[in-house]
């Protein structure tokens, strides 16, 4: 069972809606709400690059050579006792 939500619309909008009884307005409103919520959630996401910039460490991390970063990562995995599978 779906929960019910009551909304208020201006009288002129309601009158126009009544002229189209073939339209399932709950479906239209649900679709709009899904799209709006999706856009809202997307605005709350932040990219890793933006986060590093916000923290003020982006340039510092980008300056580390890949080989050094990989060596460090492998050392940390070994330290934690995890097995690495290479392909």
DSSP file (Angstrom, degrees, kcal/mol; ACC not computed):
  #  RESIDUE AA STRUCTURE BP1 BP2  ACC     N-H-->O    O-->H-N    N-H-->O    O-->H-N    TCO  KAPPA ALPHA  PHI   PSI    X-CA   Y-CA   Z-CA
    1    1 A X              0   0    0      0, 0.0     2,-0.3     0, 0.0     0, 0.0   0.000 360.0 360.0 360.0 132.6    0.0    0.0    0.0
    2    2 A X        -     0   0    0      1,-0.1     2,-0.1     0, 0.0     0, 0.0  -0.633 360.0-111.9 -87.0 143.4    1.3    3.4   -0.9
    3    3 A X        -     0   0    0     -2,-0.3     2,-0.3     1,-0.1    -1,-0.1  -0.421  30.6-125.0 -70.7 151.7    1.2    6.3    1.5
    4    4 A X        -     0   0    0     -2,-0.1     2,-0.4     2,-0.0    -1,-0.1  -0.769  21.3-167.5 -97.8 143.2   -1.1    9.2    0.7
    5    5 A X        -     0   0    0     -2,-0.3     2,-0.5     2,-0.0     0, 0.0  -0.999  10.6-147.2-128.7 132.9    0.0   12.8    0.5
    6    6 A X        -     0   0    0     -2,-0.4     2,-0.3     2,-0.0    -2,-0.0  -0.867  19.0-174.8-101.0 131.1   -2.4   15.7    0.4
    7    7 A X        -     0   0    0     -2,-0.5     2,-0.5     2,-0.0    -2,-0.0  -0.886  18.3-136.8-122.1 156.0   -1.3   18.8   -1.7
    8    8 A X        -     0   0    0     -2,-0.3     2,-0.3     0, 0.0    -2,-0.0  -0.934  22.3-177.6-110.1 134.2   -2.9   22.2   -2.1
    9    9 A X        -     0   0    0     -2,-0.5     5,-0.0     1,-0.0    -2,-0.0  -0.943  35.7 -93.8-127.0 151.6   -3.0   23.7   -5.6
   10   10 A X     >  -     0   0    0     -2,-0.3     4,-2.3     1,-0.1     3,-0.4  -0.261  38.6-113.0 -60.1 152.3   -4.4   27.1   -6.6
   11   11 A X  H  > S+     0   0    0      1,-0.2     4,-2.5     2,-0.2     5,-0.2   0.866 115.7  54.4 -57.4 -40.8   -8.0   27.1   -7.8
   12   12 A X  H  > S+     0   0    0      1,-0.2     4,-1.7     2,-0.2    -1,-0.2   0.881 109.4  47.9 -65.3 -35.9   -7.1   28.0  -11.4
   13   13 A X  H  > S+     0   0    0     -3,-0.4     4,-2.4     2,-0.2    -2,-0.2   0.920 111.3  50.9 -67.3 -43.7   -4.7   25.0  -11.5
   14   14 A X  H  X S+     0   0    0     -4,-2.3     4,-2.3     1,-0.2    -2,-0.2   0.903 108.2  52.1 -60.8 -42.7   -7.4   22.7  -10.1
   15   15 A X  H  X S+     0   0    0     -4,-2.5     4,-0.8     1,-0.2    -1,-0.2   0.896 110.9  47.6 -62.0 -40.9  -10.0   23.9  -12.6
   16   16 A X  H >< S+     0   0    0     -4,-1.7     3,-0.5     1,-0.2     4,-0.2   0.882 110.2  52.7 -67.5 -38.3   -7.6   23.2  -15.5
   17   17 A X  H >< S+     0   0    0     -4,-2.4     3,-1.9     1,-0.2     6,-0.2   0.897 103.3  57.5 -63.9 -39.8   -6.8   19.7  -14.0
   18   18 A X  H 3< S+     0   0    0     -4,-2.3     3,-0.4     1,-0.3    -1,-0.2   0.763  95.5  65.3 -63.0 -24.7  -10.5   18.9  -13.8
   19   19 A X  T << S+     0   0    0     -4,-0.8    -1,-0.3    -3,-0.5     2,-0.2   0.580 102.4  51.2 -73.7  -8.4  -10.8   19.5  -17.6
   20   20 A X    X   +     0   0    0     -3,-1.9     3,-1.6    -4,-0.2    -1,-0.3  -0.565  58.5 157.2-128.6  67.6   -8.5   16.5  -18.1
   21   21 A X  T 3   +     0   0    0     -3,-0.4    -1,-0.1     1,-0.3     4,-0.1   0.677  69.2  71.3 -67.5 -14.4  -10.0   13.6  -16.1
   22   22 A X  T 3  S+     0   0    0     -3,-0.1     2,-0.4     2,-0.1    -1,-0.3   0.671  83.1  86.0 -74.0 -15.8   -8.1   11.1  -18.4
   23   23 A X  S <  S-     0   0    0     -3,-1.6     2,-1.2    -6,-0.2     3,-0.1  -0.723  76.8-138.5 -90.4 131.8   -4.8   12.1  -16.8
   24   24 A X    >>  -     0   0    0     -2,-0.4     4,-1.7     1,-0.2     3,-0.9  -0.750  19.8-170.0 -86.6  97.0   -3.8   10.4  -13.6
   25   25 A X  H 3> S+     0   0    0     -2,-1.2     4,-2.7     1,-0.3     5,-0.2   0.779  80.5  61.6 -64.8 -28.2   -2.5   13.4  -11.8
   26   26 A X  H 3> S+     0   0    0      2,-0.2     4,-2.3     1,-0.2    -1,-0.3   0.877 104.9  49.1 -65.3 -34.9   -0.9   11.3   -9.0
   27   27 A X  H <> S+     0   0    0     -3,-0.9     4,-2.5     2,-0.2    -2,-0.2   0.918 111.9  48.6 -67.9 -43.5    1.3    9.7  -11.7
   28   28 A X  H  X S+     0   0    0     -4,-1.7     4,-2.3     1,-0.2    -2,-0.2   0.929 114.5  44.9 -61.1 -46.3    2.3   13.1  -13.1
   29   29 A X  H  X S+     0   0    0     -4,-2.7     4,-2.6     2,-0.2    -1,-0.2   0.892 112.0  51.9 -68.0 -40.0    3.1   14.5   -9.7
   30   30 A X  H  X S+     0   0    0     -4,-2.3     4,-2.5    -5,-0.2    -1,-0.2   0.918 110.1  49.3 -61.9 -43.2    5.0   11.4   -8.6
   31   31 A X  H  X S+     0   0    0     -4,-2.5     4,-2.3     1,-0.2    -2,-0.2   0.928 111.7  48.8 -61.9 -44.7    7.2   11.6  -11.8
   32   32 A X  H  X S+     0   0    0     -4,-2.3     4,-2.6     1,-0.2    -2,-0.2   0.924 111.3  49.8 -60.2 -44.5    7.9   15.3  -11.2
   33   33 A X  H  X S+     0   0    0     -4,-2.6     4,-2.8     2,-0.2     5,-0.2   0.901 109.6  51.0 -63.4 -41.5    8.8   14.5   -7.5
   34   34 A X  H  X S+     0   0    0     -4,-2.5     4,-2.3     2,-0.2    -1,-0.2   0.937 113.0  45.4 -60.0 -46.9   11.2   11.7   -8.6
   35   35 A X  H  X S+     0   0    0     -4,-2.3     4,-2.2     2,-0.2    -2,-0.2   0.905 113.9  49.1 -64.2 -41.5   12.9   14.0  -11.1
   36   36 A X  H  X S+     0   0    0     -4,-2.6     4,-2.4     1,-0.2    -2,-0.2   0.923 112.0  48.1 -64.8 -44.1   13.1   16.9   -8.6
   37   37 A X  H  X S+     0   0    0     -4,-2.8     4,-2.7     2,-0.2    -1,-0.2   0.874 109.1  54.2 -64.6 -37.0   14.6   14.6   -5.9
   38   38 A X  H  X S+     0   0    0     -4,-2.3     4,-2.0    -5,-0.2    -1,-0.2   0.934 111.0  45.1 -62.0 -45.8   17.1   13.2   -8.3
   39   39 A X  H  X S+     0   0    0     -4,-2.2     4,-1.6     2,-0.2    -2,-0.2   0.896 112.7  52.0 -63.7 -39.9   18.3   16.7   -9.2
   40   40 A X  H  X S+     0   0    0     -4,-2.4     4,-0.7     1,-0.2    -2,-0.2   0.914 110.1  47.9 -62.7 -44.0   18.4   17.6   -5.6
   41   41 A X  H >X S+     0   0    0     -4,-2.7     3,-0.6     1,-0.2     4,-0.6   0.866 108.3  55.7 -65.6 -36.0   20.5   14.6   -4.7
   42   42 A X  H >< S+     0   0    0     -4,-2.0     3,-0.7     1,-0.2    -1,-0.2   0.847 102.5  55.5 -66.5 -33.2   22.9   15.3   -7.5
   43   43 A X  H 3< S+     0   0    0     -4,-1.6    -1,-0.2     1,-0.2    -2,-0.2   0.728 104.5  55.1 -71.9 -19.3   23.5   18.8   -6.2
   44   44 A X  H << S+     0   0    0     -4,-0.7    -1,-0.2    -3,-0.6     2,-0.2   0.600  89.2  93.6 -88.1 -11.6   24.6   17.3   -2.9
   45   45 A X    <<  -     0   0    0     -3,-0.7     2,-0.4    -4,-0.6    -3,-0.0  -0.557  59.5-162.1 -80.5 146.2   27.2   15.1   -4.4
   46   46 A X        -     0   0    0     -2,-0.2     2,-0.0     4,-0.0    -2,-0.0  -0.991  17.4-121.7-129.5 137.5   30.7   16.3   -4.5
   47   47 A X     >  -     0   0    0     -2,-0.4     4,-2.4     1,-0.1     5,-0.2  -0.357  23.4-118.1 -73.9 157.7   33.5   15.0   -6.7
   48   48 A X  H  > S+     0   0    0      1,-0.2     4,-2.6     2,-0.2     5,-0.2   0.879 117.0  54.1 -62.7 -36.5   36.7   13.7   -5.2
   49   49 A X  H  > S+     0   0    0      2,-0.2     4,-2.2     1,-0.2    -1,-0.2   0.923 109.1  47.2 -63.3 -43.9   38.6   16.4   -7.0
   50   50 A X  H  > S+     0   0    0      2,-0.2     4,-2.6     1,-0.2    -2,-0.2   0.887 111.8  51.4 -63.9 -38.7   36.3   19.1   -5.5
   51   51 A X  H  X S+     0   0    0     -4,-2.4     4,-2.3     2,-0.2    -2,-0.2   0.927 110.0  48.2 -64.4 -44.6   36.7   17.6   -2.1
   52   52 A X  H  X>S+     0   0    0     -4,-2.6     5,-2.3     1,-0.2     6,-0.9   0.894 112.5  49.9 -62.2 -39.2   40.5   17.6   -2.3
   53   53 A X  H ><5S+     0   0    0     -4,-2.2     3,-0.7     1,-0.2    -2,-0.2   0.921 110.0  50.2 -63.6 -43.9   40.3   21.2   -3.5
   54   54 A X  H 3<5S+     0   0    0     -4,-2.6    -2,-0.2     1,-0.3    -1,-0.2   0.868 111.0  48.9 -62.8 -37.1   38.1   22.1   -0.6
   55   55 A X  H 3<5S-     0   0    0     -4,-2.3    -1,-0.3    -5,-0.2    -2,-0.2   0.607 112.0-123.9 -78.0 -11.8   40.5   20.5    1.8
   56   56 A X  T <<5S+     0   0    0     -4,-0.7    -3,-0.2    -3,-0.7     4,-0.1   0.751  86.4  98.6  77.5  24.4   43.4   22.3    0.2
   57   57 A X     >< +     0   0    0     -5,-2.3     4,-2.4    -6,-0.2     5,-0.2   0.305  43.6 102.1-124.4   7.8   45.4   19.2   -0.6
   58   58 A X  H  > S+     0   0    0     -6,-0.9     4,-2.5     1,-0.2     5,-0.2   0.947  85.8  43.7 -60.2 -51.9   44.6   18.6   -4.3
   59   59 A X  H  > S+     0   0    0      1,-0.2     4,-1.3     2,-0.2    -1,-0.2   0.893 113.3  52.6 -62.6 -39.7   47.8   20.0   -5.7
   60   60 A X  H  4 S+     0   0    0      1,-0.2     4,-0.4     2,-0.2     3,-0.3   0.925 112.7  43.6 -62.9 -45.0   49.9   18.2   -3.1
   61   61 A X  H >< S+     0   0    0     -4,-2.4     3,-1.1     1,-0.2    -2,-0.2   0.878 111.1  54.4 -69.7 -36.7   48.3   14.9   -3.9
   62   62 A X  H 3< S+     0   0    0     -4,-2.5    -1,-0.2     1,-0.2    -2,-0.2   0.749 101.2  60.9 -68.5 -21.8   48.5   15.4   -7.6
   63   63 A X  T 3< S+     0   0    0     -4,-1.3     2,-0.4    -3,-0.3    -1,-0.2   0.619  80.7 100.0 -81.0 -11.6   52.2   16.1   -7.4
   64   64 A X  S <  S-     0   0    0     -3,-1.1     5,-0.0    -4,-0.4    -3,-0.0  -0.623  83.0-115.5 -76.3 126.3   52.9   12.6   -5.9
   65   65 A X     >  -     0   0    0     -2,-0.4     4,-2.2     1,-0.1     3,-0.3  -0.290  17.9-123.2 -60.9 145.0   54.3   10.3   -8.7
   66   66 A X  H  > S+     0   0    0      1,-0.2     4,-2.8     2,-0.2     5,-0.2   0.883 110.7  56.8 -56.8 -40.6   52.0    7.3   -9.5
   67   67 A X  H  > S+     0   0    0      1,-0.2     4,-2.3     2,-0.2    -1,-0.2   0.895 108.4  46.8 -61.5 -39.6   54.8    4.8   -8.8
   68   68 A X  H  > S+     0   0    0     -3,-0.3     4,-2.4     2,-0.2    -1,-0.2   0.906 112.2  50.0 -67.6 -41.7   55.2    6.2   -5.2
   69   69 A X  H  X S+     0   0    0     -4,-2.2     4,-2.4     2,-0.2    -2,-0.2   0.907 112.2  47.9 -63.4 -41.4   51.4    6.2   -4.6
   70   70 A X  H  X S+     0   0    0     -4,-2.8     4,-2.7     2,-0.2     5,-0.2   0.923 111.3  50.2 -65.9 -44.1   51.2    2.6   -5.8
   71   71 A X  H  X S+     0   0    0     -4,-2.3     4,-2.3    -5,-0.2    -2,-0.2   0.918 112.0  48.1 -59.5 -44.0   54.1    1.5   -3.7
   72   72 A X  H  X S+     0   0    0     -4,-2.4     4,-2.2     2,-0.2    -1,-0.2   0.924 111.5  50.1 -62.6 -44.9   52.6    3.2   -0.6
   73   73 A X  H  X S+     0   0    0     -4,-2.4     4,-2.1     1,-0.2    -2,-0.2   0.915 111.0  48.8 -60.6 -44.1   49.2    1.5   -1.3
   74   74 A X  H  X S+     0   0    0     -4,-2.7     4,-2.5     1,-0.2    -1,-0.2   0.897 110.0  52.0 -63.0 -40.7   50.8   -1.9   -1.7
   75   75 A X  H  X S+     0   0    0     -4,-2.3     4,-2.4     1,-0.2    -1,-0.2   0.896 109.3  49.8 -62.5 -40.4   52.7   -1.4    1.6
   76   76 A X  H  X S+     0   0    0     -4,-2.2     4,-1.6     2,-0.2    -1,-0.2   0.889 110.3  50.0 -67.1 -38.6   49.5   -0.5    3.4
   77   77 A X  H  <>S+     0   0    0     -4,-2.1     5,-2.1     2,-0.2     4,-0.4   0.932 112.1  47.6 -64.7 -44.8   47.7   -3.6    2.0
   78   78 A X  H ><5S+     0   0    0     -4,-2.5     3,-1.4     1,-0.2    -2,-0.2   0.909 108.9  55.0 -61.0 -41.9   50.6   -5.8    3.1
   79   79 A X  H 3<5S+     0   0    0     -4,-2.4    -1,-0.2     1,-0.3    -2,-0.2   0.855 107.1  49.9 -61.2 -35.2   50.6   -4.2    6.6
   80   80 A X  T 3<5S-     0   0    0     -4,-1.6    -1,-0.3    -5,-0.1    -2,-0.2   0.523 116.4-116.7 -83.1  -4.6   46.9   -5.0    7.0
   81   81 A X  T < 5 +     0   0    0     -3,-1.4     2,-0.3    -4,-0.4    -3,-0.2   0.708  63.3 146.8  80.8  20.3   47.6   -8.6    6.0
   82   82 A X      < -     0   0    0     -5,-2.1     2,-0.4     1,-0.0    -1,-0.3  -0.626  47.2-123.7 -90.1 150.3   45.5   -8.6    2.9
   83   83 A X        -     0   0    0     -2,-0.3     2,-0.5     2,-0.0    -1,-0.0  -0.773  19.7-145.3 -93.5 135.9   46.4  -10.6   -0.1
   84   84 A X        -     0   0    0     -2,-0.4     2,-0.6   -10,-0.0   -10,-0.0  -0.873   4.8-154.4-103.1 130.0   46.8   -8.8   -3.4
   85   85 A X        -     0   0    0     -2,-0.5     2,-0.4     2,-0.0    -2,-0.0  -0.916  11.6-159.6-103.9 120.6   45.7  -10.5   -6.6
   86   86 A X              0   0    0     -2,-0.6    -2,-0.0     1,-0.1     0, 0.0  -0.812 360.0 360.0-101.5 141.6   47.6   -9.2   -9.7
   87   87 A X              0   0    0     -2,-0.4    -1,-0.1     0, 0.0    -2,-0.0   0.377 360.0 360.0-107.4 360.0   46.2   -9.7  -13.2
